[in-house]
């Protein structure tokens, strides 16, 4: 794996026109999702990817390479405590094949299972969550075999394990993200074949900025075997603090922040449920990362 470049910015977008806005204002990679924003990103229709490629056939405003387009594979909104059924898994694989043929350059996905749940039958429809059952109430772990099936379907394209990762060490059974829980989660991502993991360092509504210490620990545990993408409430107002915080975790030498390959944000226009991208916000974040490049 090549050494990470910490100045790279990935923008999650919820329609092709927002993706184009992000690209035109400096995004280094796009994560294309279907909306609405409140669902957290779902598998987009193939027509969205085809439209984006059509929009990109027009030369960009300034000479620059077209950023890679990664696509979210997530068939329904959930908090990941309800495992995907076998039919849903087949639908995810089918979507990967279709989107791959349509020009996707990478994928983001992730599958969890209840801890130690290895043999339960998941052949029927997805059951509803139990009353009062939130993400933090259920002990979850990465479903390595089933996630590996998605990675194999996507091969040779790179895959990111999305923020479902954070639920593996943010449950009531491991509320503080203990070192063994973090180590297992990181090792499981490596075992799936995913090349990167998107993380805020924890769930429960805490942004990445509130989890700097845990993000640094995840970066240490990854040891370069998987790239770290920091996301979760990342905006221009806290991006500089994240960079400084990770630098502080490494004693000011930049070692931890240097292990972070990408920074992830929606750069969403405030209050826009359709997930419209704020062009100026993208520019501000690119500027912050570029100004810190010499220090990383």
N, C-alpha and C positions, 0 to 999 in steps of 0.2 A: 504494500500500500504506500503511495507517495506521501511525503510529509504534508500535514494539513496546512492550509493557508488561512490564518485566522481572520483575514479581512473580508471573507466571502459572506454575502448576505442572500439568504433564501427567503422568498416572499410566498406565503400561502395565499392563493387567489381563488375566488369562488365563481368566476365566469371568465370567458376568453378576453373580453375587453379590459377587465381589471388586470389580467395577466400582461396584456400588451402595455398598459400604463406602467406597470412595475418594471418591465423590460426597458421601456423607453427612458426611464429615469434611474437606471443603474443597477437593477437587481442582477445578481450573478447566477441565480437559478430560480425556477418557478416550481411550486408545488400546486398543481392544478386540481381543484376539488369542485364538487357540486355543493351548492348551498341548501338552505340558508346558513348564515354564519353561526347561528345558535346551535346547529347540529354538530359543529366541530369538524366538518369536512366529510363528504361522502364521495363514493365513486361517481365521477362525472360521466355523462353520456359520451359515446365516441364522437358524436357530432361536435361537441365542445372542443375536443382536441383537434379535429379536422379544421374547425373554424379558426382556431388559434394559429395553426400552421398557415392557413390562407392569409390571415392578417400579417403574419411575419414574412410573407413573400414580398411585401413592400419593403424597400430598404429602410433601415432604422435611421433616426434623425442624425446620429453621429456614427462614423465608422466604428464598429465594434462587433465581435463575434456574437451570434445568437446564443443566449444562455440555454442550458439544458432544461427540458421540460420533464419533471417528474410528475407522476399521477397518483393520486390517493386511491387506494382500494379499500373500501369500507362500505358494505352493502346496506347498513342500517345504523341509525344513531343509537348508541348505547354507552354505558359506563364501563364496558368490558367485563363486568362481573357476570354477565349472561353469555356463556360461550357460543360461538357460531355453530350452527348445525351442519351436518354433512352436506345437505343441499346448498346451504350458504357458502360453504367452502368451495364446492364445485362452481358456483356462480362467480366467486372471486377469481378462481383459476381461469374461467372462461373470459372474464373481463380483462385479465392480464393478457391473454392471447390476442384478444381483439385490439386492445389499446397498443400493444407492442407492434402489431402489424400496421397500425395507423400512425406510428412514429413516436410513441412515447420513448423517452431516453432513460427512464428509471421509474421506480415505484416506491410508495410509502404504504406500509401496512403493519399489522401486528395481531397475533392471536394469543389470548390468555386462556387459562383453565384454572379451576379451583385447585388449590394446593393438594397434591397427592391424588387428584382425580384422574386416573389413567385409563379406566375401562368403561366409564359411563357411556351409554348409547346416546348419540346426538343426531339420530336419523330423522326426527320429527321437527315440527315448527319450533321456533325459539320460544321458550317459556317466558312469561313476564317476570320482571324482578319481584322478589317478595316484598310485601308491604314494609316500608321503612328501611329497605336494604339499599344503602348507598355504597359508592365505590370503596369507601374507607372501611366498610363493615365486613368485607369478604377477603379472605386470604387468597391471593392469586399468584400464579407463576406463569412464565412464558411457556406456551405450548410449542416446544421445539419441533417435534415431528410435523405438525400441521403447518407451522410457519415455514419450515424448510420446503414443503411442497410448493408454497407460493414463490419462494426464492428460485426453486428449480424451474417453475413455469416462466419466470421472468428472465432466466439466464439467456445471454450473458450480461444483461443489463443490471446495473447496481440497484440495491434495495436498501431502504431505510426502515428500521423498526420505529414506529411512531410512539407518541407519548403514552400509549398503554403501558410502556415500560415502567413508568413512574408508579403505577398501581402495584407493582410487584414488591415494593418496599415501603408502601404508604398505607398498608392495611392496619386494622386494629391488632393483628398478630405481630406486627413489626412497625409500630407507629413512628419510631425515630430513625428508620432507615439504617438499622444496625449494619456493621461491616459484613457479617456473613450474608445478610439479605442482599446488600448491594453487590457483593462479589458474585453470588449466584446469578443475579439478574444480568450482570455484565457478561458472565461466562455463557449464559444461555443465549444471549443475543449473538455472541460469536459463533456458537454451535449452530444457529439457524442458517448461517451463511450471509446474513445481512452485513453490509459494509459500514453502516452508520446507524446511530441511535439518536432519536430526538428526545430531549429530556429537559425538564425544568428543575430536576433534582427533587421532585416530590409533587404530590397532588394536594387536594384540600384547599384550592383557591389561592395558594401561596405562589407568587410569581418567582421566576428564576432568580431575581435579585435577592429574594429572601432565603435562597437555598445555596448561596455561593460556596459554603464549606462542603456541602454534599456534592455539588457539581465538581469541585476540585477532587474529591475522593473518587468519584466515578471516573474522572479523567485519569487518575493514577491507576485505578484498577484496570482500565482498558488497555493500558500499556501499548498503545498504537495498534492493537488488534482490530479495533473498530473505531471509526471516526465519531467524535462527539459533536452533536448539533445542539446548541443551547436555544431553547424556545420556551414560551410561556409568559405572556405579558411583556415581551421585549418591545420596547419603543425607544425613540430617540432620547426621551427623558431619563431613561435608566441604563441605556447601553454603555455609556461611558463608565457608569458605576459598576456594571458587571465586569468590564475589562479590568478596571482597577481592583475590584474585589478578588478576581481570580489571580491577578498578579500578586496581590497581597498574600494569598494562600500559598504562594510559592516563594515567599520571602523576598519579593521584589525582583526576582530574577526572570520572571515571565514564563517559567517552565510550564505552569498549569494552563495559563491562557494560551500558550503556544500549542497545547494539545487539543484545543478546541478548533475544529475544522470550519464550522459554519455557525452562523447566527440566524435564527428563524423568527419571522414576524409576519403578521397579516398586514401591517401598516394600514389598517382599516380606517376609513373615514368614520369618525366618532358617531355612533348611533346608527350607522348604515347596516341594517340587517342583511342586505344583499351582499355585503362584504366588499363594497367599492374601495379601491386602493387610493390612499392619499399620496399623490405624486411627490409633494414636498417632504412628506415624512420619509419616503424611500430615499430621497436625496440627502436628507439630514443624517440618516443612519449610515449610508455609504460614506458620507463625509467624516463621520465620527470614526468609523473603522479605518479609513485611509489615514486619518490624522494620527491614529494610534499605531499604525503599521510598524513604524520604526522602533516602537517600544515593545512589540509583542514577542 
